[in-house]
Amino acid sequence: MKKICIFLLLLLCANLFSQNSTESVFAPFVSRLKASSQGLQIILTWKNSAAVMGKKNIYRYDKEITDTNYKEAELIATVGENIESYTDTPKKLDTKYYYAVLIQDKNGRLYKIFIPYRNKTTTGAVISLAKTENKNAAVVSDLTASASKNKVVLNFKSSRPDRTLMVYRSTQPIYSAADILKASFSQTVHSSSISFTDVPIAGVDYYYAVIDAGLVESGEVSFTKGENTLEKPVSLAISSGTMGIPKSYKRAFPLPALNILWDVESGVELETPRPLLLPSTIPVKPATQSAINALKAEMEKFPAQEKQVEILSVDKTENAGGEANTLKAIITGSLSTKQFPESELRLKDFLQTHHSPEVEARTHFYLAQAYYFQKKYRPAFLEFLLAEDTYYAEVQSWLTVCFNKINSGSF
């Protein structure tokens, strides 16, 4: 107990010191600059400085940018003081690009400071034509569907045997990326397959589509009737064989629970299991209690602020494309306008399809907020955990407030 209290005291001192240091340190540079390629674009995101407000000069070079070579770098854009993202479209492919973001204050002074992992990148971002999904994707053709007894069999052709395909089923035609979100079923299959068997509900008209998973992830999907999507629906006829659970899965009653009352070897009656007992409480010493009270008093000086909807910088870019554009449409259409139940449903639908790990993490981040503002703090906490690996800094304050809500009895 002493070790815990000492650790808490040291932690409090460190927090107080860091707060005082933050107030006195002059940091005229942006932080957490990140460059990630998406399709034929490179998306830059960063966090603005609290010390200096001003325009941001964005530089690009085929070498790591330093204070000695930055004049050779290309000034590709100047953005406003409140902007925290930019989408670059380089002309050259298969080239490593490095970036730096410098602040220019209201007096025109440019702060020529270059700090790795803060306002400049140390790893080159590459756009490779060889990696674009349209070139590598498998082309699906000759899609047909036939109903047989209690199953629907899809037959199709694939131009490549080394890709992953997505099979979608919907009660509505699947002709666009937006229609994918309405699909009630999705499954991955290897592109070396030439057929897929589904067991849907009998008596319902279903449409099917099969497309390369990479195209879904990049948002470059396109459908052609009769080739990779059905023009007419297919359904199973209602009969005794297509209704209910197959006989092999039926069970009139569940298996009985094991209730062992006697010892197997001796036959002696066993004692009734006792509940798990917690260790007995040991009171802390007066000095320790005094330190705990001081810690609690300091914490009460910094009450938690009410949370507002938080949109990540990467989703504030004006020319986002592909799957990122679909996600942006959801968060600007319903989450930003505080239509949280609708946001929850649309984000859940969006997660039903295949996405890149980063986009999936962002979706969990926004779904967690949709839960939070509906006072569903437990599921919100779990969704924030799913986004923590990718957006650690952004998630921490949300985890804290969710934990406090749960701890206070709010669920």
N, C-alpha and C positions, 0 to 999 in steps of 0.2 A: 504493500500500500504506500510505503514511504517513497519507493522508486517511482510509482505512478504520479504522486503529487509533485515530486521534484521535476519530473518530466513536464508536467503541465505548467509549472512555474517557469521553466526554461522556455517552453513554447510561447507562453504569454509575453515574456520579455522579448523574445525574438520578433513576435508580431508587432509589439509596440515600437521596437527599434526599427523594424522595416517600414512602419508607417511614418515615423519621424524622418527616416532616410529618404523615403519617396518624396516627401514634401521639400527636401533640401537639394535633391539631386536634379540637375538640369540635363534632360535627355532629349535633344533635338533631332530625333530620328524615329522612324516607324519601327515596328517590331513584328516578329512572326511572319515575315515575308515568305510566301510559298508559291511555287510555280508548278502547275500540273497540266499535262497535255490532255486534250479532249477533242477527238476528231482531228480537224485541221487547225485547231486553235490551242493557245496556251493561256490558261486562266491564272491570273495573279491575284492573291489576296494578302492583306496585311492588317495590322492594327495601328491606328493613328496614335501619335504622341500626345500626351496630356500637357507637355511642357510648351510646345510650340504648335500653333495653328497656322496653316498656310497651304498653298498649293503643293502638289506632289509632282516632281519630275521623274519620269520613268525611263530608265536606260536599258538598252539591250546590246549585248556584245557576244561574239563567239568565243570569248575568253572570260575567265572570272574577273569581274570588275574590281579595281582597286583605286586608291587615290592617285596612283601614277599613270593609269591608263584610261581613266574614266572619260577623258576628253576625246578618246578615239571611239568610245561607245556611241551608239546612235540614240539620240533623244527621241523616243517614239511617241511620247504623249505627255501632256501636262493636265492633271485632273484637279478638281476642286478640293477644298480643305476637308470636307466631310466624307469624301469618297474613300472606300477601303477595298476596292477591287478594280481590275481592268482585264479585258480580254484582248489578247494580242493574236494577230494572224500573220505570222512570218511568211515571206515569199519563198524562202528556200526550205526544202525538205531534207531529211536525213542530216540535219545540222544541229549541234548542241548550242543552245542559247542560254546565256546567263543574264540575270537581271539585277538592277539596283533601283531603289526608290529613295530620292532625296527630298527633303523639305525645303521649300522656299517661303520665307516668312512674308508678312505684309509689307515690309520695307524693301523686299527684293533680295534679301540676303539668302544665299544658298548654303546650307550646312553640308559640307563635303566630308561626311563621316561614313565610313564603310565598315559595317560590323557583320561578320558571318552569322547566319541564322536569325538575324534581326532585320536589317534593311537591305541585305544582298543575298543572293543565292550562291551556293558553292558547288551545286550539282547541276549539270546542264540538262535543260528540258528539250526533248526531241520530238519532232513530228515526222513520222516515217510513212511514206506512201505505201510501203510494203506492209504496214500494220493496219491500214485502214480496213474496216470491216467489209465494205462493199467489194473489195478486191478478193479477200480471202473467204468470204462467206459462201456457204453451200447454197446452191439454187435448188429449191424444191419445185417439182413439177408433177403433173398428172395425178393430182390428189383426187381420190375417189373414196366413197364410204358405202358400206353395205351392212345391212342388219341381218343377223343370223341368230335365231333363238334368243338368248339373253345377252347378246353382246353386239357391239358395232366394231367392224374391222375397217381400218383405214389403210389404203395402199397408196404409195407415192414413190417418186424417184428423187434421188439426191445427187448433185453433181460432184460432191466430195465425200469421201468416206471417213475423214478425220476431224469432223466438226461435231458440235452438239446442237441438236434441234429442240425447239419448244413446240409442244402440241397444246393447242387451246380448244376449249369447248365452251360454247355460249348458246343461249336461247335467242340471240340476235345475230345477224350477219356480222362477220369479222372482215372489215374492209380497210381499217385504219388503226394507227397506234392507240387512238382513244377507245376503239372497240375492244382492245386487249384488256383494258382495265375493267370492263364489264364481264369478262369471261369468268365462268363459275368453276373452271377446272383448268389446270395447267400441269404439264408433266414433261420432263426432259427425256430425250431418247438419243442414242448415238446415230450419227448420220449414215453409218453403214447399214442401218436397218431399212427395210423396204415396206414395213407394215407396223401398225400399232393397234392393239385391241383395248377397247374401252367397254365398261359395263355401266351405262347411265341408267337413269330412271325411265321405265317404260311409259309410253304414251306421251312423251314430251319431244317436240321438234328441237333438234340440236344442229348447230353449225360448227364446223371444225376448221382449224387452220394449222398449218405446220410451217415454221420459219426458223432460220438460223438464229441461235441464241445470241451470237455476237451482234447481230443487227438490232435485236431487241435492246441490248445493253447500250448501244450507241445511239438509239433512237432513229436509226435509218431504215425502219421497216417500210416495206411496200407490199401490197397484196394484189394478186391477179386472180380473178375468178376462174375456177376450174384448174388452176395450176397449184397454188399453195393455200387456197381457201375455197371452201364450198360455196357454190352459188345457190344450191337448194339444200334444205335441211334433211336430216335423216332421223328416224325414230324407231324404237322397238315396239312391236305390237304387244298390247296388254293381254297376258295369259297367266295361267297358274304358274308357269315356269319363270315368268319375269316379274312376279310380284313377291314381295317379302324377302326374307333371308333364305339363302340356299339351305337345303336340308343338312348338308354337312356341317353347317355352323349353328344349327338350332340346338337349344338346350332348354328343357322345360323348367328346370330349377337350377340355380347356381350351385357350385360345389360347396359342401358344408365347410364351415370354418373349423380349424383344428382347435379342440378344447380338451387338452390333456389334463386329467384330474389326478392320475395316479402315476407313480414311478414305474417305468416300463420293466425294470429288472426286479425290484423288490415288491412292487404292488402297493407300497405305502402311499397314502393320500398326500398330495402335494399341498403346500401352503398357498393361500390366495396371493397372487402377485401384489406387491406394494407399489405405490406410486414413487416416481423418482424424487428423492429427497435432495434438497439443496443444502450446501454447507451452512452451518450456523453463523449468524451475524456476529461480527466482532467490532465493537465500537472503536473509532479512531481516537487518537490522542488529541487533547485540546489544541495543541500547536498545529496539528495537521488540519483539524476542522477549521481553524482560523485561516489557514492558507487557502482552503477550499472556498470559504466564504468570500475571501478577497478576489479569487479568480472569478467567481460567479458575479460579484459586483462589477468587475471590469467588463465582463461580457455583456452585462445589461446596459452598458454605456453605448454599445453599438447595436441597436435593434435592427433586425433584418428588414430590408426594404421590400415593399410589395413588388412581386415580379410582374413584368410586362412581356408581351409576345416578343421573342428574340429571333430575328432573321439573320442567318449567317452571311458573312460578306460575300462568299462565293455565289450565293443566290440573289445578290443584288445587281449582278451584271446585266446589262441591258440586252446583250446579244447572245445569251446562253442558248445552246442548241441541244438536240437529241433528248435523252432522258432527263437531263437537267432542266430543260425547258418545260417538260410535262410536270415535273415536281414544282417548279416555280409557279406554274399556273394554279396549282392546288393551294400553295401557301399564300399567294397573293389574292386568290379568289375567295377563300373561306377562312383560313387561319388568321390572316391579317385583319379581316373584318369581324373577327371574334365569333364566327359561326362554328363553334367548336365541335358539336355533334356531327355536323356535315364533314368537317375536317377529319375527324376520326375515321369515318366511313371511307372517305376518298383515299386517305393515306394507307389504310388497311388494304384497299383494293390495289393500290399502287405497289405494295409489297408482295402481292401475289405473283408478280411477274419478275423476270430475271433482271438484275441491275448490277452495276459495278459496286465493289465494296464501299467506296466513298459515298456514292449516292444513296446506298442502302443505309449507311450510318446517319446521313443527314435526314433521311425519312424517319428513322427511329427518334431522332432528336425532336422533330416537329410533332410526331405522334405523341411523344411524351408530354409536350406542351398542351396538346389537345386534351389529353387526359387530365393534366394538372388543373387547367382552368375549368374543368368539370368536377373538380374536387375528388378525382379518382387518383389519390396520391400513391397508392401501392403500385398499380400498373404503370404510372408515370415514372416512378423510381426505377422499375425494371427496364423500361424503354430507354431511360437515360444511361443506364449501365451498358446497353447494347451500342450506344454511340460514344462511350467514353474512350475507347482505344484510339479513335480517329480524331475526336474533338475533346480532348482531355480538359483543357483550360476552360472551355465554354460550359462544360457539363458540371464542373465542381460546385458552383453556387446553386445550381438546380438540385443536385443531390442533397446538399445541405438543407435547403428549404423543404424538400420532400420528406427527408428524415425527420425534421422537426415537426412537420404536420402529422406524420404517422405516429411519432412519439407522444404527441399531445392528444392522441385518440381520434384524429381525423383520418378517414380511410377513403 
